[in-house]
Amino acid sequence: MNVSVHNYDESKIKTLSSLEHIRKRPGMYIGRLGDGSNQDDGIYILLKEVVDNSVDEFIMGAGKRINITIEEDGWVRVRDFGRGIPLGKIVDCVSTINTGAKYNTDVFQFSVGLNGVGTKAVNALSSHFRVTAFREGRFASADFAQGVLQSKDEGETTEKNGTLIEFLADRELFPEFVYDPKYIERRMWRYAYLNAGLKLYLNKSLYYSANGLLDLLDKELDGENIYAPIYYKDPTLEFAFSHLDSYGENYYTFVNGTYTSEGGTHLSAFREGILKGINEFSNKKFINTDVRDGIVGTLAIKIKEPVFESQTKNKLGNTEVRSWIVNKVKDAVSSTLYKDTAMAERLIEKILRNESVRKELQSVRKEARAKARKVAFKIPQLKDCKYHPSKEKPSKEGEENMIFITEGQSAAGSIVSSRDPLTQAVFSLKGKPMNVLGQKLALLYKNEEMYSLMQALNIEESISGLRFDKVILATDADVDGLHIRNLLLTFFLHYFEPLVKLGHVYILETPIFRVRNKQETIYCYSEKEKVLATKKLQGRGSRQLAVETTRFKGLGEISPKEFKQFIGPDIRIKNVTLDSLSEVSKVLQFYMGKNTPERKQYIMENLVPVDQI
């Protein structure tokens, strides 16, 4: 390799402007780009950064309404009625890094955007960006293109005080992006729940909560809770929680209005405070797992200088928040239980049931582990990969590892032969897994296949031990394959719901048809794609070519050489998401429960003739 070491001089040193740096390294500021098909895609981060600024105005007592419009062509407009950016600083505030009032805690006490980057990133990553500020009968505006100032204007106005931000995400960076309404709606409701009294209008639809996190918890519980929620609120801390008759624990945590999907020090302190509060009231020494199993909680804190583990703010790192959160939660929980003895009795009963189940499981676990050790040191159905993320070294964007859960040896053989052994593992099911709906946790240890799957994922003790970034269900695109997919989803939702909630579970999409002539091959994922591909490859008029169409009945019919491209860089996977915890039990009961006549009637009423598909 010939590398010159003599041409390293002053001409090789480059200094990028702050906005040029954002465009060159967008992942450092918004996490990922994407096309809008994933809730963490960049276009949603851009929208969030702008709305966050408007919500900060409400938090500081200026403006109780935010109008948000998202056009079909991708244009976004956010108008708040806060104090408005000082007119002489609108250009600096949206284009110069480390400029903004959020460094001044007299003006913004509990802001998310302390790093002064948010709106600048939106500006830099937009093909068109316009900011207009209204203050005391005057306005000032500025237009930008890819972060570069194009024009300015100012004058008199009759508009109410506030700020209007308009932007169009740059299609050079976000090609063919589309805002998904369900992701936007979820974000709007979070803003509403976190800011009781704030009215958000999205394309004229109102999002409003009068009771804050209590409303969010009630929505998630949907009346299935064992006792009335324990609720507390002061200027810097708000929380609510109750228990369901289910496994696992679920929390929705926020810092200064931002959803921290990975939790952090505030969540660990919250859990510790609940345990201490219950033990103080009951004068017992319950352990954390018995207290937490079945819990659903919401938590929001406000701190002046939040430290997040990334720009996208998924996890809080401030250690100094622990002690005051633990003490406030402990005192609030014990005080509430002393005041409501009926509630306290139901809560203690739930914890005692959890304790009983745990003790029953101890002997079953011991027996299952001993049996597994006798069979083999390795999990027989697992073809592992070499790389696994850890807390010390988490995966980077685009470098995640994954495990494919597939049915039968033939399908597993195709994936094993074509996979990347560094980052892709395969777990092959021997047959259809059991329908676990309504089954006790002990079944996990008595069923060899379920136990092996749990061990392969390393989620027995905690979801945090998960050895893979993505758990991908790879089943055939036929009735049996879809049934196995539903059984696996039931398994995860019933026993390991947080795995789905945190976005680790995916569905692999593989082609149903292969359409080809002598010159070209097209793989089709639907009947519609097949029709279009056939027309394309046939040609027109007298020059029509012979076209061969193959229907893949199962994954095992796809050759390893072909399969490699379907699980390579262009892999098609769909993330399994939860709209609401309260919907999970209803959906599982309907599709997987013992209500066969009801399901049969539903199928009969919703059958679609083949010629209409």
N, C-alpha and C positions, 0 to 999 in steps of 0.2 A: 504494500500500500504506500503510494507516494504522497506524502503530505508535506507541503512546504512550511517550514517553521520560521522563514525569513520575512514573510509578508504581513506580519502582525505589527501594525503601526497605528498612528492616530486616526487614519481614515477608516479603520475597522471598528472604532468605538462609536456606538450609536446612542443617542439620547432621545427617547420617545416622550412626547407630551403625555400628560396623564390620560387624556381621552384616547390617544393612539394606543396606549398600553392596554386600556380596557378592550378595545377592538381586537388587538392582537392576542390577548390572553383573556377572553371573556369568562372562561371557566373559573378564574380566580375570584371573579366578582359575582357571578350568578349561578355557579355550580355546573350547569350544562346548557346546551343549546336546545336541540329537539324540535319537534314539529307541533307540539300541543297534545300529543297522544298520551303523555305521562304527566301526572300532577306536579312533578318537580321540574318540568321543562322550563326553559328560560323565559318564555313569554309570560308565564304566570308570576315569575319573580319580578319581571319589569312592572307588571300591573301592581303587584304587592308593594313594591318600593314607593310607588306614587301614592297609593291609597294610605299606606302607613303614615306618610307625611300629613295627610288630611286628618287621619285619626288622632295623630299627635296634637293637632289643634283642638280637637274635642276634649282630649284628656286634660289640656291646659285651660279648659273652660271657655274656648272660643269656637262657636259654631256647633250646631246640633244636627246638621244635615250634610250629607255628601251625595252628589249626583254623579253616577257613573254610566257612561254609554259605551257600548262595544258594537261597532258597525260590522256588517258582513265582510267588508273588505279588510278588516283588521285594525281600523282606526279606533283608538281608545281616547275617551275624554273623561277627565276627573275634575269636578268642580266642587270645592269646599267653600264654606262661609266662615272661615277663621279670620285671623288677623291680616292675612295677605303678606307675601314676601315684601320687605322694604323695596320700594320702586328702584332705588339706585343700585340695588345689589342683585337684581334678577339674573343677569348674565353670569356673574360669579357663582351664584348659588346653584346653578345647574350645569356649570362647565369647569369650575376650578376645584380640584380635589382638596379636601380638608378645609372647605369654606362652608360655614353655616352657623345658625344660631344654636344648634344642638350641642355645641361645645360649652355653651353658657347655661349652667344649670338653673339660673334665675328665670330663663325663658322657657326651657324645656327640661323639666325635672326627670321625666321617665320616658325618654325616647328610645326607640329601637335603633335608629340610624345614627349612632354616635360617631361612626367612622367617616361621615361626610362623603360617602361614595354613592349611595342609593340612586338619587335622581341623576347624578352625573353618568352613571352606568346606563340608565334608560336613554339619556341623551345620546351617548356615544354609540349605542347599539340600535338606534332608530334611524331609518332613512329620512324621516321628517319628525321634527320635535318643535313644539311651540309652548312657551310659558307666558301666561298673562297674570299680572297681579293687580288687584283692585284695592285701593286704600283711600278712604276719606274723599270720595268724589273724583279721584284721578286713577289712571291706569298706566302700566308700562308693560310692553310685550317684547319678546325676542323669538326669532325663528332660527332653527338650526337644521343642518343636514349632516348626518353621521358625526354629530358633535361639533361641526364647524358653523360658527355664527354666519347667518345670511343677511339678516336685517333686524332693525329695532324700531320701536314706535312708542309714543306716549301721548297722553292728552287727558281730557276730561271724560267722565263717565257717570252714568246714573246707576251703575251696577253696585250691588252690596259688596262690602269688604270680603276678601277671600282670594283664592288662587285657582286658576284653571290651567291644567296640564293636558296637552294633546300630543299624541305620538303614534307613529306607525313603525312597528318593529321591522328592522332591515331584512328584506328577503334574501339578501346576499348571505346573511348569517342564519336566518330562519326560513329556508325555502319551503314553500307550500304549507306554512303554519296555519293552524285553525284553533281558535279558542273553543274548548269543550265546555258547554254550559254547565254540566254537573260539577266540574272542578271549580268553576267560578262561583256557582251557587254555594258550594261548601265553604269557600273562603268568605263569602259575604255573611253567612250565618255565624262563622267564627268571630268576625268583627262585631256582629250584633251582640252575641253572647258575652263577649269580653268588654263591651262598652254599653252597659244598660242605659237606655235613654237615647242613644244615637240612632238616627234614621238614615239608612242607606238605601238609595233608589238605584237599582240596576235596570236600565232600560225600562223605567217606570214601575218595576216590581219593588215593593217595600220589604226590607229586611230590618226587623226591629225586635228587641227583647227588653222586657220590663224588669226581669229578675236575674239577668246575667247568667252566671255559671249554673245556677239552680235550674234555669230553663234548659240549658244544654244537657245537664244530667238527667232531667225528667224525660227529655226526648230520647236519650240513649237507653234509659231503663224501661220506658213505655209501660209503666205500671207493674212490671214484673219484680220489683224490688221487695226484699223481705221486710224492711222497715223504712219509715220516713227518712229521707236523706238528712245527714248531719251537715249543717251549712254554717259558714262563718265568713264575715267580710269586714275588712278595715281598709284604710287608704293604700296599704302596700301589699296586702295578702287577701286572697279570696279563694275559698275551696268548698267543695261539696262531695260527699261520697255516700254510697250505700252498698249493699250486697245483693247478688243474685244467687239462685241455686245453680251454679255452674262452676266450671274449672277455670283456673288461670286468674289473671288480674289485668284490668284495662284502665289506663289513665290518659287524660287529655291535659297536657301541661303547656303553659304559656309564660313567656317572659316579656314584659312591656308590650303585650299584644301579639307577639309572634309565637306561633305554634312550634314547640320543641318536640318533634316526633321521636327523638332519641333520648328525651328526658335530660338528665344531668344532675347536678348537685341539689337543685330545688326538689326534684322528684324523690331522690333518696332521703332527703330530710323530711319530706312530707310523709313518706312511708314509716320512717322511724318515729315521727311525732304521733301518728295514729296508733302504733303499737304501744308506745309509752302511755298515751292517754287512756287506752283501754285497760292496760295493766294497772295503772294508778287507780282507776275507778273500781275495778274488779278485785284488786288486791291479789291478783294471780300473776303467774309468770308464763303467759302464753308466748309461743315462739312466732316469729314473723310469718312463716309459711301458713300456719293455721289461721292467722288473722287476715292474710291477704287473699286467700283462695276465694274467688267469686266476687271480689271487690271491683267496683267501677267508680272511678274518682275523677274529678276535675280540679285543676289547680292553676291559679294565675298569680304571679308576683310582679311587683314593680321595683326596680332597683336603678340607681343612678348611673352606674357604669358596668353594664353587663359585658361579660367576656364569653364569646361563643367560640366553639371549636372550628367554625368555618364561617365564611361570609354569608352562607345560606342559613345560618343560625338554627341548626337542628338540635344542638346540645349545649347546655349551659355549663361553663367551667368555673364560675365564681365559688370559691370554697368558703368565703366569709359569710355566705347567706345561711349556711347550715344551722348554726346554733339558734338564731332567732326564729327560723321557720319551725324547727323541732319544738321549741318551747311554746310558741303561739299555737301550733296545731295540738300539742299535748294538752294544754290548758283548755282550749276550746272543746276538744273531744270529751275530756273528763267532765267538764262543766255541763255540757249538753246531756250526757248520760245521767248525771245526778239529777238533772231537772226533769228528765223523761224516763222513768223507771220501766215503763212498758216497752219503749224502744230499746232500752239497754238490755232487757231480758231477751228480746228477739235476736239482738246482735250477739250476745254471749252464746245463745243456743246454736247459732250458725257456726261460731268459732269452735264450739265443742264438737259439732258434727264433723267439721274439717279435721279436728284432732283425732277423732275416732277413725275416719277414713285413712288418715296418714298412718296410724298405728296398724290398721289392718293390712295396709300396703307393704309395711316393712318386711313382713315374713314372705309375702309374695315376691317382692323385689329381690330379696336375698336368694330365694329359690331360682328365680329367672336368671340372675347373674351367674349363679353357680352352674346352671344348665348351659348357659352360653359359653362359659369358660371351658366346659367339657367338650363342646362341639368343635370349636375352633378359636384360635387367637384372633383371626380376622372375621369380619362379617361376610358370610359366604356369597350373599347376593350383591355385594358392593364391589364395583370396579372404581377404586378411588383415584383422585387426581393428586398431583404433587404439591400444588400451592393451596394454602388455606389462610384466610385473613385472620388477624388477631387484633386485640385492643391496642397493642403497641404499634402494629403495622396494618391498618385497615386498607382495603382495596381502593385504588384510584378509579376515577371515572373511565370506563372502557376497558378496565383490567379485572373485572369481577370474575370470580370462579362460580361454577354452577353444577348442580346435580340434576340429571334427568331421571325421573321415575317412570319406568316404562313397563309394559306388560309382556311377559313371555320372553323366551330366549332368542327368537328370530329377530324381533324388533330391537332387543338389547344388543344383539350381535351386529346389526347395521350401525348403531350408534357407537359401540365400542370400537369398531374398525375404522370409523371416520372421525372420531372425536380428537380434540387436542388434549393429550393426557396431562398436560401441565395444569389446565384450569377446568377441565370438564370431567366429571365423575358420572357413573351410571349405576342406578339401583334397579334391579329387575324383579318384578313381582312374579310369584309362581302361578298365580291365578287371580281371580276376582277377590279383592279384599272384603272383609266383613263390613256390613252396615253397622256402625258403632253408635248410631243415634240412640240415646237413652241408656247406653251401657256404662257401667261404672269404670273408674280408672284402673281397677285391678285387671280388667280385660287386656290392657296394654301389655301386661307382664305375662299373661297366660297364652296370648296369641304370638307364636314365634315370629311371624312375618312383621307384625306391627312393632314388636319389640326390636327387631333388627333394624327397621326403618328409623325408629326413634334413636337408636344407638348410632346409626350412620350419620344422622343429622346432629347428634350430640345435644339434644334438647331435653333430656330427662330432667335435669336439675333446674335449668333455666333457658329461656329463649336466647339469652345473651351468649350462650355457649355454641350457638349455631355455627357450623363449620363452613357454610356456603353462603355466598351473597344472594344467589338465586336458586330457588327450588322449583324446577320446571316439570310439569306433568306432561309426559309425552305418550299419548295414547292414540290408537287408531281413530280415523275419522269415520267410524261406523257406529251403529247402535251400541254394540258391546263396549267399544272404546269410550263413548260418551258416558256409559253407565259406570265404567271404572273411574273415569274422571270425577263423576259426582260422588262416588264412594270415597275417593281420596280427599276431595274437598270437605266432605262430611267429617272425615278423620281429623283433618287439620282444624276445622272450625269448632269441633266438639271438644277436642283435647288441647289444642295449641292455637287458640284464636289470635293471640298477639302476633303470631308468625304471619298471618294473613293481614292483620291490621297494619303492621309495619312494612308491608309491601314486598315481602320476600317470595311470595308464591306466584308462579306464572303458568300460562298455558302455551305449549309449543304449537305453532301453526306450521303444518307441512302441506305440500300440494296434494290435491285430490286427483288431478289429471295431469298427464304429460301429453302435450300436443306437438307433433313434429312433422316436418317434411325432410327432404334430403339436405336442405341447406341450414335449417334452423330448428331449435327446440324451445318450446315455451312451457313453463310449469304454471299450472293454474290452481288457485286456491278456492274457486267457487265455480258454479255452473255458468254464471255470467261471464267470468274471465275465460272459460273454455270456449264459449260461443264467439267471443271477440277474437281469441287466438286462432280459432279455426278459420274464421273469415279472413284474417290477416295472412295466414300461411297458404290458403287456397289460391289467393290471387284473384284476378278479375278476367272476365271474358274468356277468350280462347286459350289463355295462358294459365288456366287453373292447374294447380299441382295436387298430387295425391297427398292426403294428410292422414297420419296415423294417430289415433287417440287411445291412450292407455289410462284406465281407471285404477288408481292405487287402492286396493282394498285394505291394506295394512302397512305399517311402517316397515315390516320385514320384507315387503315386496320391492322396496326402494334399495337399489344397490348402494353399497358403501361409498362408491365413487360419487354417485349422485347425492347421497345423504350429506356428504361433507359440506356441500354448498348451502344446505338448509340449516346447518348448525354452526356455520362459520361467521364471519364478520357481518353478513347480511341476514342473520337469524331473525325470524319473525316470532315474537313472543308477546302475549297479552298479559298485563299485570292484573291479578285478581284483587279487586278493591272492595271495601265495605262502605256502603253509604251510611249505615247506622247499625249499632250493636243490637238495637231492638228488633231489627228486621231479620237477624240471623236465625233465631230460634223459630220464627214463623215460617221462613223459607225452608229450613231443614225439616220441620214438622210436615209441611205440605208435600215436599218432593221425596222425603226419605222416611216419613212416618208410616203408621199403620192405617192410613186413610185411603185405601185402594179405590173404593167406589168414587170418592171425591176427585181423585186424580184422573180416573178413567173418564168421568164426566167432563173434566177440564180439557182432556185430550180430544174428546169427541167434538167439543164446541170450538176448538181452535185448530182443527186439522185444515191444512191448506192443500188443495189439489196440485198435483205435480205440474200441470201446465201453467199454474199461477206462480210457481217458485221463481 
